Amino acid sequence: MPWRWRSRLSQGVIWLGVAMLTMSGTLAARDLAVDPETMVEVEVATVGVAGMSGLPVVLLREPGAREVVPIFIGPNEAGAILRSLHGERASRPRTHELLGDVLAGLDASLERVYVDAIEDSTFFGMLELRLEDRSEPVRIDSRPSDAIAVALNTGASIHVAPQVLEAAREIEYRGLEDQVVAALGITVTPLDEELRAALELPDDEGVLVSEAQGEAAEAGLAPGALLLEVNGEVPTTPMHFLELVRGTSRGEKAQLRYWQKGEEHELELSTDVPEPRRRPGGQPSSGLRT
């Protein structure tokens, strides 16, 4: 089947599924495996690869900074997640962006996604939708990779069952050093000389802030800033930034120093997972496109 027909078919299936949802009230093939109140909210940090297999994984940061948990995803979903972290959106919506647009067009919102179970190394997920004319949320069975990709495009929060977190910790992974990484509501990218010159940044080492939200944005950190230090050390790559955040002492705030608009600033940030920024219609939040 030609790729253009596969693309149209997948988009048609999404549209039909959401239309059925509005009529019947549910498409869920199963119930949540655990009580949603027992799950842990996490932040998407980046995409990496698992051990020797080289399979893509999404890295989820738990609150408290220290743990980063990998969950297996497909290559298409890995690309979608990375595009969302970069703040990219195609001129024509891709599948995960399309679903956000469809939900917005039907006055429905994706409130939460869950990764609630793991069986025989297979992760299980669920979408939780809020419909304007329904008092109770509607939950739809999903692959976690799809759910997470859509969550990033819509600003939904991501919640993982404790037993899934525990099992996923056994997966060995490695990061991609030149990749975009998010933690504490701050998204950072590598800094090359072309970007340094274009943004008139100083010659200091560090990583480029491409997006800030939550507590970081409220404190004044903005896209285009140069992040100079995390807990007294210079982040040399995006993955190093994540490692330094993870090194924050338990119960302490992360200490940041950054350069912005000709001045240096210091900032203390909680290591809790920041509240997601709502992105109606699947539109990425504003940030520095790199």
C-alpha positions in Angstrom: 0.0 0.0 0.0 1.5 3.4 -1.0 2.6 5.6 1.9 0.1 8.3 1.1 -2.8 5.9 1.3 -1.5 4.4 4.6 -1.3 8.0 6.0 -4.8 8.8 4.9 -6.1 5.5 6.3 -4.5 6.1 9.7 -6.0 9.6 9.8 -9.4 8.3 8.8 -9.2 5.7 11.6 -8.5 8.4 14.2 -11.4 10.5 13.0 -13.8 7.5 12.9 -12.7 6.5 16.4 -13.3 9.9 18.0 -16.6 10.2 16.2 -17.6 6.8 17.7 -16.5 8.1 21.1 -18.8 11.0 21.0 -21.7 8.8 20.1 -21.1 5.7 22.3 -19.2 7.3 25.3 -16.4 4.7 25.3 -14.0 2.8 23.2 -11.9 1.4 26.1 -11.2 -2.3 25.7 -10.2 -2.7 29.3 -10.2 -1.0 32.7 -7.2 0.7 34.3 -5.0 -1.9 36.0 -4.6 0.3 39.1 -6.2 3.2 40.9 -5.2 6.4 39.0 -4.6 8.1 42.4 -1.8 5.7 43.1 0.1 6.6 39.9 3.1 8.9 39.7 3.1 11.9 37.5 6.2 12.1 35.3 7.9 14.5 32.9 9.1 13.5 29.5 12.9 14.1 29.4 14.0 12.9 26.0 14.3 9.8 23.8 17.2 7.4 24.0 18.0 3.8 23.0 17.9 0.6 25.0 21.1 -1.3 25.8 22.6 -3.4 23.0 19.3 -3.7 21.2 19.2 -0.1 20.0 15.4 0.0 20.3 14.1 3.5 21.1 12.9 4.4 24.6 11.2 7.5 26.0 12.9 8.6 29.2 10.5 9.7 31.9 11.7 11.8 34.9 10.1 11.1 38.2 9.5 13.9 40.7 12.4 14.3 43.2 14.9 14.4 40.2 16.9 11.2 40.8 15.0 8.6 38.8 14.7 8.5 35.0 12.7 5.5 33.7 12.9 4.2 30.1 9.8 2.8 28.3 10.0 1.1 25.0 8.4 3.0 22.0 8.4 2.6 18.3 10.6 4.7 15.9 7.6 6.7 14.6 6.5 7.6 18.1 10.1 8.4 19.0 10.2 10.9 16.1 6.9 12.4 17.2 8.0 12.9 20.8 11.3 14.5 19.7 9.5 16.8 17.3 7.2 17.9 20.2 10.2 18.5 22.4 11.8 20.6 19.7 8.5 22.6 19.3 8.2 21.5 15.7 4.9 21.2 13.8 4.6 20.3 10.2 2.7 22.5 7.8 0.2 19.7 7.5 -0.7 17.8 10.7 0.9 14.4 11.4 -1.1 11.7 13.0 -0.5 12.5 16.6 -1.0 16.2 15.9 -4.2 15.4 14.0 -5.7 13.7 17.0 -5.2 16.8 19.1 -6.8 18.9 16.4 -9.8 16.5 16.2 -10.3 16.6 19.9 -10.2 20.3 20.0 -12.7 20.5 17.1 -15.1 18.3 19.1 -14.9 20.3 22.3 -13.0 17.4 23.9 -9.8 17.6 25.9 -7.1 15.0 26.7 -6.6 15.5 30.4 -4.3 12.6 31.3 -2.5 9.7 29.9 -1.6 6.6 31.9 1.0 3.9 31.6 -0.7 1.5 34.0 0.5 -2.0 33.4 3.4 -4.1 32.0 2.9 -7.8 30.9 5.6 -9.9 29.2 7.7 -6.8 28.6 4.7 -5.1 26.9 3.6 -1.7 28.3 -0.1 -0.8 28.4 -1.5 2.7 28.3 -4.8 4.6 28.5 -6.1 8.0 27.3 -8.4 10.0 29.7 -10.6 12.4 27.8 -13.0 15.0 29.1 -16.1 15.7 27.0 -18.1 18.8 27.3 -21.4 17.1 27.7 -20.3 14.3 30.1 -19.6 14.5 33.8 -17.3 11.5 33.9 -14.1 11.1 32.0 -13.9 8.7 29.1 -10.9 6.3 29.0 -9.6 4.7 25.9 -7.0 1.9 25.6 -3.8 3.0 23.9 -0.2 2.1 23.3 1.9 4.2 25.8 4.0 5.5 23.0 1.0 6.9 21.1 -0.5 8.3 24.4 2.7 10.1 25.3 3.2 11.6 21.9 -0.4 12.9 21.9 0.1 14.2 25.5 3.1 16.3 24.4 1.1 17.8 21.6 -1.9 18.7 23.8 -0.4 19.4 27.2 -1.9 16.5 29.0 -0.2 15.1 32.2 1.4 11.7 32.1 1.0 9.2 35.0 2.8 5.9 35.5 1.9 3.0 37.8 4.5 2.3 40.6 4.9 -1.3 39.4 5.6 -0.1 35.9 8.2 2.3 37.1 9.8 -0.5 39.1 9.9 -2.9 36.2 11.2 -0.3 33.7 14.1 0.6 35.9 15.6 -2.7 34.9 15.9 -1.6 31.3 19.4 -0.3 30.4 19.5 2.7 28.2 21.8 5.3 26.8 21.0 8.9 25.8 21.7 10.7 22.6 24.2 13.4 23.4 23.1 15.9 20.8 19.4 15.5 21.5 16.9 17.9 23.0 16.2 17.2 26.7 13.6 18.6 29.1 13.6 18.7 32.9 12.1 21.0 35.6 10.0 22.6 32.8 13.2 23.7 30.9 13.9 22.3 27.5 17.6 22.6 26.3 19.4 21.9 23.1 23.1 21.8 22.1 24.7 25.1 21.3 26.8 25.6 18.1 28.7 28.6 17.0 26.1 29.6 14.5 23.4 29.8 17.1 25.7 31.5 19.6 26.4 34.2 17.0 22.8 34.6 16.0 21.6 35.0 19.6 24.6 37.1 20.6 25.5 34.8 23.4 28.7 35.0 25.4 31.6 32.5 24.9 30.8 30.6 28.1 30.1 26.8 28.0 26.5 25.7 28.5 23.3 24.6 26.8 20.7 26.6 25.0 17.2 27.1 26.6 14.6 26.5 23.8 11.5 26.5 26.1 10.6 27.3 29.7 7.3 26.7 31.4 5.9 26.6 34.9 8.0 27.8 37.8 11.0 28.4 35.5 9.1 30.7 33.2 7.4 32.5 36.1 10.8 33.3 37.4 11.8 35.0 34.1 13.8 32.2 32.3 13.0 32.5 28.6 13.9 30.8 25.3 17.3 31.9 24.0 18.9 32.0 27.4 22.3 30.3 28.0 22.2 27.9 30.9 25.6 28.1 32.6 25.4 26.0 35.7 23.2 23.4 37.4 24.1 22.8 41.0 27.5 24.4 40.5 28.5 22.4 37.4 28.5 23.4 33.8 26.1 21.4 31.6 28.1 20.5 28.5 25.4 18.6 26.7 21.6 18.2 27.1 22.0 14.8 28.6 24.6 16.2 31.0 22.0 18.8 32.0 19.6 15.9 32.9 22.3 14.1 34.9 23.0 17.3 36.9 19.3 17.8 37.6 19.1 14.2 38.8 22.1 14.8 41.1 20.0 17.4 43.1 20.0 16.3 46.8 16.7 14.8 48.0 14.5 17.5 49.4 16.6 20.3 48.0 15.9 22.6 45.1 18.1 22.6 41.9 20.4 25.6 41.7 20.7 27.2 38.3 22.7 30.0 36.8 22.0 31.4 33.4 22.8 34.3 31.0 19.9 36.2 29.5 19.8 39.5 27.6 23.3 40.6 28.8 22.9 39.7 32.4 23.5 36.6 34.6 20.8 35.3 36.9 20.4 32.7 39.6 17.3 30.5 40.0 16.1 27.8 42.4 13.7 25.3 41.1 11.7 22.5 42.8 12.4 19.0 41.4 8.7 18.2 41.3 7.2 17.6 37.9 5.9 20.9 36.5 2.3 21.3 35.5 2.0 20.8 31.7 1.1 23.8 29.6 -2.2 23.3 27.9 -1.8 23.2 24.1 -5.3 23.5 22.5 -5.7 21.9 19.1 -2.4 20.0 19.4 -0.4 23.2 18.9 3.1 23.2 20.5 3.7 25.8 23.2 5.7 28.8 22.2 9.4 28.5 22.4 12.7 28.9 20.5 12.6 26.8 17.3 16.0 25.2 16.7 
